[in-house]
Amino acid sequence: MNDQLIIFDTTLRDGEQSPGASMTREEKLRIARQLERMRVDVIEAGFAAASNGDFEAVRGIAEVIKESTVCSLARANENDIRRSGEAIRPAPLGRIHTFIATSPIHMEKKLRMSPDQVVEQAVKAIGWAREYTDDVEFSAEDAGRSEIDFLCRIFEAVIKAGATTINVPDTVGYNVPEQFAATIRALIERVPNSDKVVWSVHCHNDLGLAVANSLAAVRAGARQVECTINGLGERAGNAALEEIVMAVRTRKDIFTCDTRIDTTQIVPASKLVSGITGFPVQPNKAIVGANAFSHESGIHQDGVLKHRETYEIMRAEDVGWGANKLVLGKHSGRNAFRSRLAEIGIVVESEEHLNHAFARFKELADKKHEIFDEDLHALMSDEVVTPEQEHFRLVAWRFHSETGESPEGEITLSAGGKEIRATARGSGPVDAAFKAIESVAESGTELVLYSVNAITSGTDAQGEVTVRLGRNGKVVNGQGADTDIIVASAKAYLNALNKLHDKQERLNPQV
């Protein structure tokens, strides 16, 4: 029997919990639109009770997404659930996803609740959630280390209370495929009302088994998989959406189900998430890595040339490779620019914003003959910063480096509306630029990561720089793009400083 596997994407919630991956409301909207374009069934938009910013982001997504279900996570308490209910209210299809821990160590050490109290609280949570929607999901946090008898008990209770999806998360990535499949199979067989719900799994990748565990669970009867683009997520990440989808699609001889995902949108989604979060995709990453469909070995090349399927089990174009062709150039007009932004999921909300973005596009077109979709995403990532968030802005710069001399950087910054010039020397021009910026900002931050990637091919490609800064336990990513890699580096550093300077704090949902 061939039935549907529901794809539940949690890039905007669990993915955002990666240190430094925090997104703005506008960035979340861009990713949500791409997920809808990809035909994801459920979009977990965030944790509405975490902060006012998260609430507004979830509500904003609920207002614009029409084809996918919009979901908000909530702990099993009344305040969280009511905030989630209000946030998803505008959505044509809305879901509340509530959870409580069920493993002995979590109940005793974290919750300080007895098993009876945990069951009682879970049932109450389902009741509160059903005041807002009939689509209610319940998760037993740390189910992978929970006792099977207790899982059967609590799942039976929440199904009776009205839960429609039961999620079995391997929260700490502890399980192995055979064991996890046996757990799912036992739950479906032993819970009396198991046929009334969709069984779901949410696997973490601490042992590198998230995808394997998820697929084993699907073969055991699970019909929803919770996953993220590029496997993004806290610690070692989550099951990667692209790997789940293509495994099920490619191995139809093994899996008696399929997804409704438009797989040609996978690579564009991967590039969008990577660009916004600043988490680059490793070249040998399955499906979306730059080398995923490359063949270096002469034997492999010969085989592929003679018959593609000798070494390729999927077609690159089926997952979106090669889809982002040249779209714009220096002679393109405003309407063409606006139309292409809309096609790749970027909505410009005001004429002023469009005019400013178009002026920057023209500047880029003067430097770079060919403008690709990736260039537009990078350009618009800068554009979503509001004046209130941009405390620091790069006004002018001059960098000098020659043999036998220490590189020197001279920059002019706008800091709180006041222009300040600073000069510094460093071990290289990028180091000099950062030191000049710090002489003005005096941020007291630690540089945790500096990463450079070419956005497109060619010597005139824009370089995209990611800078990760840490201060007092808070970690942020900054991105900058430019055809001059030193300028891109300075932009990225300032972007990170602006995030640290921003007064709006984000609360990790697991805290």
C-alpha positions in Angstrom: 0.0 0.0 0.0 1.6 3.2 -1.2 0.6 6.1 1.1 1.9 9.6 2.0 4.9 10.4 4.2 4.3 13.7 5.9 7.3 16.0 5.9 7.4 18.2 9.0 10.1 20.9 8.6 11.5 22.4 11.7 14.3 24.5 10.2 12.7 27.7 11.6 12.5 26.2 15.1 14.9 23.5 15.9 17.3 24.6 13.2 17.3 28.1 14.6 18.6 26.7 17.9 22.0 26.2 16.4 24.4 28.7 18.1 24.5 31.7 15.8 21.6 30.6 13.5 19.1 33.0 14.9 17.0 34.6 12.1 15.0 37.8 11.8 11.3 37.8 11.1 11.9 38.7 7.4 14.5 35.9 7.0 12.1 33.4 8.5 9.4 34.6 6.1 11.7 34.1 3.1 12.5 30.5 4.2 8.8 29.7 4.9 7.8 30.8 1.4 10.5 28.6 0.0 9.3 25.6 2.1 5.8 26.2 0.8 7.1 26.4 -2.7 8.8 23.0 -2.0 5.4 21.7 -0.9 6.4 20.9 2.7 3.4 19.6 4.6 4.0 21.2 8.0 6.2 24.2 8.7 7.2 24.5 12.4 7.5 28.3 12.4 9.0 28.8 15.8 8.3 28.8 19.6 5.7 31.5 20.0 6.2 31.9 23.8 9.9 32.3 23.6 9.9 36.0 22.9 7.7 38.7 21.4 10.0 38.5 18.3 9.3 34.8 18.0 5.6 35.3 18.4 5.5 37.9 15.7 7.6 35.7 13.4 5.2 32.8 13.8 2.2 35.0 13.3 3.7 36.6 10.2 4.3 33.2 8.7 0.7 32.2 9.6 -0.6 35.2 7.7 1.2 34.5 4.4 1.4 30.7 4.1 -1.7 29.2 2.5 -0.8 25.7 1.3 1.3 24.3 4.2 0.2 23.8 7.8 1.8 26.3 10.1 2.9 25.0 13.5 4.1 26.5 16.8 5.9 24.6 19.5 4.7 24.9 23.1 5.7 23.4 26.4 2.9 21.6 28.1 1.8 24.7 30.1 -1.2 27.0 29.6 0.8 30.1 28.8 2.9 28.5 26.1 -0.1 26.9 24.4 -2.2 30.0 24.4 0.6 32.1 22.9 1.0 29.4 20.2 -2.8 29.4 19.6 -2.9 33.2 19.1 0.2 33.1 16.8 -1.2 30.5 14.4 -4.7 31.9 14.4 -4.4 33.6 11.0 -3.2 30.4 9.3 -5.7 28.5 7.0 -4.1 25.3 8.4 -2.7 25.6 11.9 -1.2 23.2 14.4 0.0 23.3 18.0 2.9 21.0 18.9 3.1 20.5 22.6 5.7 18.4 24.5 6.8 17.2 27.9 9.7 15.0 28.9 9.0 11.3 29.6 12.4 9.7 30.4 13.1 8.9 34.0 16.2 11.2 34.1 14.2 14.1 32.6 11.2 13.7 34.8 13.3 13.4 38.0 16.1 15.8 37.4 14.6 18.5 35.1 10.8 18.5 35.7 10.9 17.2 39.3 7.5 15.6 38.6 6.2 12.1 39.1 5.0 10.0 36.2 1.4 10.5 37.2 1.9 14.3 37.2 3.5 14.2 33.8 0.5 12.3 32.3 -1.9 14.7 34.0 -0.1 17.7 32.6 0.1 16.3 29.1 -3.7 15.6 29.0 -4.3 19.2 30.2 -2.1 20.5 27.5 -4.0 18.7 24.8 -7.2 20.2 26.1 -5.9 23.8 26.0 -4.5 23.3 22.5 -7.8 22.0 21.2 -9.5 25.3 22.1 -7.5 26.7 19.1 -7.2 23.9 16.6 -8.2 20.3 16.0 -4.6 19.6 14.7 -2.7 18.9 17.8 0.7 17.1 18.0 2.1 15.7 21.2 5.8 14.9 21.7 7.3 12.8 24.5 10.7 14.6 24.9 13.6 12.1 25.2 11.3 9.2 24.2 14.5 7.5 22.9 15.5 6.9 26.6 12.0 6.5 28.0 10.4 3.3 29.3 8.2 1.7 26.8 5.4 1.0 29.3 5.2 4.6 30.3 5.2 5.8 26.7 2.3 3.5 26.0 0.4 4.9 28.9 1.0 8.6 28.2 0.3 8.2 24.4 -3.0 6.4 25.0 -4.0 9.2 27.4 -3.2 12.1 25.0 -4.9 10.3 22.1 -8.1 10.0 24.1 -7.7 13.7 25.0 -7.6 14.6 21.3 -4.0 14.5 20.0 -3.9 13.8 16.3 -0.2 13.3 15.8 2.1 11.4 18.2 5.8 12.2 17.9 8.5 9.9 19.2 11.7 12.0 19.4 15.2 10.7 19.9 16.1 14.0 21.5 19.7 13.2 22.3 20.5 11.1 19.3 21.0 8.0 21.5 19.2 5.3 19.5 20.3 3.0 16.7 18.1 2.1 13.7 17.1 -1.5 14.6 16.3 -0.5 18.2 14.4 2.6 17.2 12.3 0.7 14.6 11.5 -1.8 17.3 10.3 1.0 19.6 8.0 2.5 16.9 6.6 -0.9 16.0 5.9 -1.8 19.6 4.2 1.5 20.3 1.9 1.1 17.2 1.1 -2.4 18.3 0.6 -1.8 22.0 -1.2 1.5 22.2 -4.9 0.6 22.0 -6.0 3.7 20.0 -2.8 3.9 17.8 -4.8 3.8 14.6 -6.4 7.2 15.4 -3.2 9.2 15.0 -0.3 9.8 12.7 3.0 8.4 14.2 5.9 10.8 13.8 9.7 10.8 14.6 12.2 13.5 15.3 15.8 12.3 15.4 18.9 14.1 16.3 22.3 13.4 14.8 24.6 13.1 17.8 25.9 9.7 16.6 25.4 10.5 12.9 22.3 8.2 12.8 19.4 10.7 12.5 18.5 9.9 8.9 19.0 6.1 9.4 16.9 6.1 12.5 14.1 8.1 10.8 14.0 5.8 7.8 14.0 2.8 10.0 11.0 4.3 11.8 9.2 4.9 8.5 9.6 1.2 7.6 8.2 0.4 11.0 5.0 2.4 10.4 5.8 6.1 11.1 4.2 8.4 8.6 5.6 11.8 9.6 9.3 12.7 9.8 10.5 15.9 11.4 13.6 17.2 9.7 15.5 20.3 8.6 17.1 21.7 5.5 20.8 20.8 5.4 20.3 18.8 8.7 20.5 22.1 10.6 19.9 22.0 14.3 21.3 22.2 17.8 24.4 20.2 18.7 25.1 17.8 15.7 21.8 18.7 14.0 18.7 16.9 12.9 17.7 14.5 10.2 18.3 16.2 6.9 15.1 16.8 4.9 16.8 16.3 1.5 18.2 13.0 2.5 14.9 11.7 3.9 12.9 12.8 0.8 15.4 11.4 -1.8 15.9 8.1 0.0 12.2 7.4 0.0 11.8 8.7 -3.6 14.9 6.7 -4.9 14.3 3.4 -3.0 10.6 2.8 -3.9 11.4 -0.9 -3.7 12.0 -0.5 0.0 9.6 2.2 1.1 5.8 1.8 0.6 5.2 5.5 0.8 6.2 8.7 -0.9 6.2 12.5 -0.2 4.5 15.3 -2.1 7.8 17.4 -2.1 8.8 19.2 -5.2 12.3 17.9 -5.2 13.5 20.5 -7.8 13.2 23.1 -5.0 15.6 21.2 -2.7 18.9 22.9 -3.8 17.4 26.4 -3.8 16.1 25.8 -0.3 19.5 24.5 0.8 21.3 27.6 -0.6 18.8 30.0 0.9 19.1 28.5 4.4 22.8 28.3 4.2 23.1 31.9 3.1 20.7 33.2 5.8 22.1 31.3 8.7 25.8 31.4 7.7 26.2 27.7 8.0 27.9 26.5 4.8 27.2 23.1 3.3 30.1 20.8 3.2 31.1 19.9 -0.3 30.6 16.1 0.2 27.2 16.6 1.8 24.6 14.2 0.3 22.2 15.6 -2.2 23.0 19.3 -1.8 26.8 19.3 -1.4 28.8 20.9 -4.3 30.4 17.5 -5.0 27.3 15.4 -4.7 27.0 14.8 -8.4 30.7 15.2 -9.3 32.9 12.4 -10.7 36.7 12.8 -10.4 37.7 9.1 -10.9 38.4 8.2 -14.5 36.6 5.0 -14.1 33.5 6.8 -12.8 33.7 9.4 -15.5 33.9 6.8 -18.2 31.0 4.9 -16.8 28.8 8.0 -16.5 29.5 9.1 -20.0 28.5 5.7 -21.3 25.4 5.4 -19.2 24.5 7.8 -16.4 23.0 5.2 -14.1 26.3 3.3 -13.8 27.3 5.7 -11.0 24.3 8.0 -10.5 21.2 6.8 -8.7 19.5 10.3 -9.0 19.6 13.0 -11.6 21.1 16.3 -10.4 18.4 18.3 -12.1 15.7 16.4 -10.1 16.9 18.0 -6.9 17.4 21.5 -8.4 21.0 21.5 -9.5 21.5 23.6 -12.6 18.1 25.4 -12.1 19.6 28.7 -11.1 20.6 30.1 -14.5 21.6 33.7 -15.4 18.6 35.9 -14.9 19.6 39.6 -14.8 22.4 42.0 -15.9 23.3 45.6 -15.9 20.6 46.5 -18.5 17.8 44.9 -16.5 15.0 47.2 -15.3 13.2 47.6 -12.0 10.2 45.5 -13.1 12.4 42.6 -14.1 14.3 42.9 -10.8 11.1 42.9 -8.8 9.7 40.0 -10.8 12.7 37.8 -10.3 12.8 38.6 -6.6 9.2 37.4 -6.3 10.0 34.2 -8.3 12.7 33.3 -5.8 10.5 34.0 -2.8 11.7 37.5 -1.8 8.9 40.0 -1.3 9.8 43.7 -1.2 7.3 45.4 1.1 7.8 49.0 0.1 8.8 51.1 -2.9 11.5 52.8 -0.8 13.0 49.4 0.0 12.7 48.3 -3.7 14.5 51.5 -4.9 17.3 51.1 -2.4 17.7 47.4 -3.3 17.6 48.2 -7.1 20.3 50.8 -6.7 22.5 48.3 -5.0 21.7 45.7 -7.7 22.9 48.2 -10.3 26.1 48.8 -8.4 26.7 45.0 -8.3 25.9 44.7 -12.0 28.7 47.2 -12.8 31.2 45.0 -11.0 29.8 41.6 -12.1 28.6 40.9 -15.6 26.3 38.1 -14.7 23.9 38.2 -11.8 22.6 34.9 -10.5 19.8 34.0 -8.1 22.4 33.4 -5.4 23.7 36.9 -5.9 20.2 38.3 -5.3 19.7 36.3 -2.1 23.0 37.7 -0.8 22.1 41.2 -1.8 18.7 41.1 -0.2 20.1 39.6 3.0 21.7 43.0 3.5 18.5 44.8 2.6 16.4 43.3 5.4 18.3 45.1 8.1 16.2 48.0 9.4 17.6 51.3 10.4 16.9 50.5 14.1 19.0 47.3 13.8 21.9 49.0 11.9 23.8 50.7 14.7 27.1 50.3 12.8 27.4 50.9 9.1 30.4 50.8 6.8 30.7 54.2 5.0 34.2 54.1 3.4 37.3 52.1 3.4 40.9 51.8 2.2 43.2 48.8 2.6 46.9 48.6 1.8 49.1 45.5 1.7 52.6 45.1 0.2 55.6 42.8 0.6 57.6 43.5 3.8 55.0 45.8 5.3 52.3 45.1 7.8 48.9 45.4 6.1 46.9 48.5 7.0 43.2 49.2 7.0 41.5 52.5 7.2 37.7 52.6 7.6 35.0 55.1 8.2 32.0 53.8 10.2 28.7 55.3 11.1 28.1 54.4 14.7 24.8 55.5 16.1 24.5 58.1 13.3 28.0 59.6 13.9 30.8 59.0 11.4 34.1 57.9 12.9 37.4 57.1 11.1 39.8 54.5 12.4 43.1 53.0 11.2 44.8 49.7 12.3 47.5 47.3 11.2 47.1 43.5 11.3 48.6 40.2 10.1 46.5 40.6 6.9 44.1 43.1 5.5 41.1 41.3 7.0 42.7 41.3 10.4 43.5 45.0 10.0 39.9 45.7 9.0 38.5 43.9 12.1 41.0 45.7 14.4 40.0 49.0 13.0 36.3 48.2 13.5 37.0 47.1 17.1 38.8 50.3 17.9 35.5 52.0 17.3 33.0 49.4 18.5 34.9 48.2 21.6 32.6 45.2 21.7 34.6 42.9 23.8 33.6 40.0 21.6 35.5 36.8 20.7 35.8 35.8 17.0 34.5 32.2 17.0 34.4 31.6 13.3 35.5 33.2 10.1 34.4 31.5 6.9 34.6 32.5 3.2 32.6 31.0 0.3 32.2 31.9 -3.3 28.5 32.5 -4.1 28.8 31.6 -7.7 31.6 30.5 -10.0 34.0 32.8 -11.8 36.7 35.2 -10.8 34.2 38.0 -10.6 32.0 36.1 -8.2 30.9 37.7 -4.9 32.5 36.3 -1.9 30.2 35.6 1.0 31.8 35.8 4.5 30.4 34.5 7.7 31.7 35.9 11.0 30.6 34.3 14.3 31.1 36.4 17.4 30.5 35.4 21.0 30.0 37.5 24.1 28.8 36.6 27.6 27.3 33.3 26.3 25.5 34.9 23.4 26.6 33.8 19.9 25.6 35.5 16.7 26.4 35.0 13.0 27.0 37.9 10.7 27.0 37.7 6.9 28.5 40.0 4.2 28.8 39.7 0.5 30.9 41.7 -2.0 33.1 41.2 -5.0 35.9 42.5 -2.7 36.4 39.8 -0.1 37.9 42.3 2.4 34.8 44.5 2.1 32.6 41.4 2.5 34.5 40.6 5.7 34.0 44.0 7.1 30.3 43.9 6.3 30.0 40.5 8.0 31.7 41.7 11.1 29.5 44.7 11.4 26.4 42.6 10.7 27.3 40.4 13.7 28.0 43.5 15.9 24.6 44.9 15.0 22.9 41.6 16.0 24.7 41.8 19.4 23.8 45.4 19.7 20.1 44.7 18.9 18.1 45.0 22.2 15.7 42.2 21.2 16.8 39.0 22.9 15.9 35.5 21.7 15.2 32.7 24.2 16.4 29.2 23.4 13.1 27.2 23.6 14.9 24.4 25.5 16.0 26.7 28.4 
